[in-house]
Amino acid sequence: MLLADPAAPAFSWNLLADFQQMWSYPFMVNAFRAGTVVAVVAGVVGWFMVLRRQTFAGHTLSVVAFPGAALATLLGLSVPLGYLGACLAGALVIAALRERGRSGGAEESAATGTVQALALACGFLFVTLYKGLLGGPQALLFGTFLGITTGQVVLLAAAGGLVLAVLALVGRPLLFASLDPDVAAARGVPVRLLGTAFLLLLGAATAEAGQITGSLLVFALLVVPAATARQLTARPALGLALAVLLGLTACWLGLLTAYYQPYPLGFCVTTFAFAGYLLAHLARALRDRSGRTPLPTGGPA
């Protein structure tokens, strides 16, 4: 968010010149690099999350990220480390508390709700104890791109690459276990182990996205592009590609808007992502309506 004075940059509609001017700042280059990494990882992991009906677990992990980052800020530690550590710990707790059953069921919802309640309480405690500027916790909640460093981009890229590599290894059995866990278990697929592994991957992706959008708006990149892709197609490969493309579009447009307008980055990213979801929902409704329209009777004229 840069606009607060007359000297702030103005959009000229000369796209080449605008991008050259914007990317002359190293922090904007780092912001686009980090946003690209986060959007790709969040799109892929988010698609599986929506498929497995574990959006509540993803939301809980985004809540867990806040007290983790707040505690790291309070102790003077690395904020990305706080995000990642809290999300991975939260994923393990959810996996340990949930009972046997289908992912996204009542037992898992109860476990994630319990973890979420504790996380919110801890987050409030750490913010109360924090004696620094209020801008610190606000950035943790709603996101910022002013402080993204080259080191953080490298860390995000390494963590994101690891998440995608592991997901590529377990992708096929995970897809099988997500679509029909009973049949997958009968054929020897380790459904419960895959569920725990996916929660850890979801925690890592949540920690990544939270550093861009903030803890409260992490769903902008984690769930909305994936939900939009599910509205458009049921094919796994195409759905994954669409989720990534939609996430990249929302992230890039959000960064561009937040650079020229005095609005928080998380709000901009969320708005563009939600607009895409509404358009996809409208397109599907029109397609379904046209498909139900009765064909005219009689032969050709």
Summary of the structure (lengths in Angstrom):
residues: 301
radius of gyration: 20.8
end to end distance: 62.6
largest distance: 80.9
contacts: 1021
relative contact order: 0.16
helix: 77%
strand: 0%
